[in-house]
Amino acid sequence: MLWTKIKYRLALVYSAFLLKIGFQKLLLRNRYGERILVFHGIDTTGETRFNSRFVSKAYFEKFIVYITKHYNIISLDDFYQKKFKPNTLNIALTFDDGYLNNYTHAIPILKKHNVPACFYITPIHKKDNFLWCDFLDLVCFHSKKTDVLFEGNLFVKNNKNEFVYHGTSLKTICKTLPYNKISPLYEIFKEEWEDLQPKSLEEYWKLMSIDQIKEIANDSLFTIGSHSLTHANLAEINPKEAYEEILSSKKILEDICGHTIDEFAFPFGTYTNATVDYCKSLGFKKILLVDYNNKVDEKDSILLKRFVINPYISIQYQLVCLLKNSYF
C-alpha cells in the first residue's frame, strides 16, 4: 500500500513536470482503447473536505467538452456490443449512488453535449433519502464529540475528523456490516444530523426522488441500473443479506421505471463469485466493478471494470491518467 502511494505521487510529480515544460501534446496524445468512467457527485464548488466523491460543475463540463472533442463517447449498450471507433479512445460514462446533484448538475450538461450515461441507483427511499456513507462522512466531519461507542467499541476522533478504534476508522468497520447494524449510528449522531439539515449541504447527501428517476429512465439518452438497496459492501456481508440487497433493488427500480433493469454496479466496486453468479441468475446482463479479483474474471464478457474519476487532481492530470488507464 505504501509503495503504491509513493509510485502514485511520483507519477503525478513527473506528469506535472512534463506538463510544465510544455509536453502537453505528448502526454495528452490520443491513445487507443476503451474505458468506462465512473463519477459520483457533481457539486457547485468541487468540495473534497467531506469525502473523495465530488467534482465541480465547471470541472465536469470542461472534462465533458474535452473528451467529446478528442475521443469517441458511446453508450454503455454500445460499449458492451463493442461498437468501438478505431484509432481513438472509446469512453462510456456512468454515475453511482443516485444523487440529486446528478439530476440538477450533471444531466443538463450531458444533454447539452448529447452525451449518453447510465445512472446506478440505490433505491433506499422508503427508509431514508440519503446513504449511510454520506451521513457518516458529514456527521463525523462536523461532530463536536471526542468519542462514540459503537458495536461495543469506543471510537476516538482523530485530527482527520475520523472516529477510530485501534487504528481502524468507523467507516471502514461499517463497510463490513449490513445496513441494519449500521443504522444505529443515526441515533448516535442524531443531533449532528438535525443541525446539518437547514444548512446548504444537500449536494453532499440528498438522493434523487422517485419521479426524477422515472424521468431519467424515460430519456433515450440515459439508462438506469441498480447499485444495491442500501450501498452495503456486498463482498463483506452475509451472502443471504447480499442477495436480498441485490434482489430488492432490482424489484424496486423495475417498479419505478416500468421496465426490466439489467445493469448492476457493485457498491465500492467489490464483489465475490457468489454475488456475481446471483446477479446473472436474476438476469443482469451488464455487471460493473472497479477492478477484477483475478485473471479469470477478466475473460467474463458480462463483467467490466471502470476507471474512477479522482477529484484531487487537475483535469490535465486526470486526462493523462485516463489515457494511461492508471494513476501511477
Secondary structure, 3 states (H helix, E strand, C coil): CHHHHHHHHHHHHHHHHHHHCCCHHHHCCCCCEEEEEEECEEECCCCCCCCCCEEEHHHHHHHHHHHHHHCEECCHHHHHCCCCCCCCEEEEEEEEECEHHHHHHHHHHHHHCCCCEEEEECCCCCCCCCCHHHHHHHHHHHCCCCEEEECCEEEEECCCCCEEECCEEHHHHHCCCCHHHHCCHHHHCHHHHHHHCCCCCHHHCCECCHHHHHHHHCCCCEEEEECCCCCCCCCCCCHHHHHHHHHHHHHHHHHHHCCCCCEEECHHHCCCHHHHHHHHHCCCCEEEECCCCCHHHHCCCCEEECEECCCCCCHHHHHHHHHHCCCC
